Amino acid sequence: MRSPLCDAFGIDHPIFAFTPSEHVAAAVSRAGGLGVLGCVRFNDTDELERTLGWLDDNTDGKPYGVDVVMPMKVPTEGTSVDLQAMIPPEHLSFVERTLQQLGVPPLPEGEGRAGVLGWLHSVARSHVDVALAHRPVLIANALGSPPLDVIEKAHEHGVKVAALAGAAKHALSHVANGVDVIVAQGYEAGGHTGEIASMVLTPEIVDAVGPDVPVLGAGGIGSGRQIAASMALGAQGVWTGSIWLGTEEYQNLQSNEGWTEAFTRATSSDTVRTRIYTGKPARLLKTRWTEAWAADDAPEPLPMPLQNLLVAEAHNRINASGDPDVISMPIGQIVGRMNEVRPVAEVMADLVSGFADAVARLDKLRA
Amino acid sequence: MRSPLCDAFGIDHPIFAFTPSEHVAAAVSRAGGLGVLGCVRFNDTDELERTLGWLDDNTDGKPYGVDVVMPMKVPTEGTSVDLQAMIPPEHLSFVERTLQQLGVPPLPEGEGRAGVLGWLHSVARSHVDVALAHRPVLIANALGSPPLDVIEKAHEHGVKVAALAGAAKHALSHVANGVDVIVAQGYEAGGHTGEIASMVLTPEIVDAVGPDVPVLGAGGIGSGRQIAASMALGAQGVWTGSIWLGTEEYQNLQSNEGWTEAFTRATSSDTVRTRIYTGKPARLLKTRWTEAWAADDAPEPLPMPLQNLLVAEAHNRINASGDPDVISMPIGQIVGRMNEVRPVAEVMADLVSGFADAVARLDKLRA
């Protein structure tokens, strides 16, 4: 498939793949899509520096992008220690009590790490600075428009900026801020998401921003049929995420057996949209952990960035325990179709041929 | 556009239009789609008899369908009076108090009617009996499989049966029961709906039931682009509902200015999925009425059919008052694009030409 985005980004297929794994990102880019490395997990900028260096060397010269998490409005900030002090004791005791009830053991002595500091504005800014010293073609921001000076800096480096939008009015505001590509993030998507489903959201955003602003359809896309549907709705390409968790290359990052078992057996009904991951609504796999937070005795989630600091160590403990019934995993409704682990190149080939098949089938339905 | 459904039902376009208005249904059928008359509003079978007679005479010999609301499992039933006695006093007082707070006056002396008895199993059965004496080509059931003897009776009359499904497992069970056509009702749809969005639900159901069972995509469909998207996902046709409220022919049924103002100004964010209409989750326009039920002091909605009996007179009062801020209206997320009132034939022509445009555009995106 071809769209104007192919020329704009130097890619063969307008398939954008968000992933926390540099191995997946590199494999997608090598296969003709655009791998987009999620930076939020890098507390250590040196590690991000090394990882981007690895990407530079392992994409056969093909383009790649990076994804940061940066609210336009600077939120409550401070050192990790200051922020910890803002977390109410009842929240801390709920988390500890729940982990005990779910049978999640403490981390082994000496293991564990601080909360994911990438949710902090200052850390996200350092991600941008590190990335711009490499050769990304795109900086995507998972929380809408990044601050204006970040957009300007990216443009000075010849790097395009993408932003997620869950409503047409947000997309319009991103465009006014100078954002180049809108990711129309439908209700069915994993991670941060709004309430409007892709079938309605994508054409609304396409019409709102007009023909000069490319829109990527996001949410529920795991097959060539879904890419064809998204592009029938007016998208120039697609933004994918969940499906790359089910690839062999991803296993290099997250070798936890529990994750693979959890998403392999889940149906499309087994996700939930909740504020417990970051403080903003995000879709996660439905597990005993998300259900505990939905119970009557659970506290209200805290605002960003406090909620992620509250649950970060808990997530480390849960994921280290490997219990697929408790796992904490952002994932979209497409999880129901993620039933095996395959190489990235095979998934890409299926997306491309599935798109061609769907368009050929539609052609036959023309009167 | 053509699909095997066109031959199966004798229609030009595989566009199925659910509507409570015989005027809309007739106009859709005359324009080459399949108008499907919602029967739930007919408490009086004589009125349904007369209305179907009118349809027989006003569709230029073109086919039409009917839609009933019939749980497979017979629910709590009895006379209207018995059921009223099962409604807790706190629910009645909440409704009365809320109407007063929202400034909704009582109905004028002598006006008003009983609850919508079409939600009752026995009444829905009488709808089927009345319909089968006319010439519908389809009986659709808004609540999944109808009882087996109803399916058999329809088949004996050469009438096909359709059932709504919000998950693949429900679709499989409908097929096992003998249902002929599955309506894949996505999260974004108006009225009764599940949690899985069309982008994920439609291909799941298509793959689950296999190529011999036609699937109609439903939810969020108001343009030819969306029809193309739904058919790219594997649907053989589409099931539409909300968009027909915005037609001139509909105004014959519901002349309430408040409705038109309410849906014309609403955005796609202005709906809510709630149990307050019938006891089962259904998407409604978000108004001060739905918000009152979402407040902390509101009681839990009652199970079907009690909830509709509880709120039926309230809905009559609200709709008679014509206040667009309070209106009680099942509608899908596509409401954001319903911004003018047009003739049915014009809407149909746009759907058909929009489909052709979308497929032509997709063709150009093939490599």
Interface residues (C-beta under 8 A of the other chain):
Chain A: M1 R2 S3 D12 A167 A168 G186 Y187 E188 G194 E195 I196 A197 S198 M199 V200 L201 P203 E204 G219 G220 I221 S223 R225 Q226 A228 A229 S230 M231 A232 L233 G234 T267 S268 S269 G332 Q333 I334 G336 R337 A356 A358 V359 R361 L362 D363 L365 R366 A367
Chain B: M1 R2 S3 D12 A167 A168 G186 Y187 E188 G194 E195 I196 A197 S198 M199 V200 L201 P203 E204 G219 G220 I221 S223 R225 Q226 A228 A229 S230 M231 A232 L233 G234 T267 S268 S269 G332 Q333 I334 G336 R337 A356 A358 V359 R361 L362 D363 L365 R366 A367
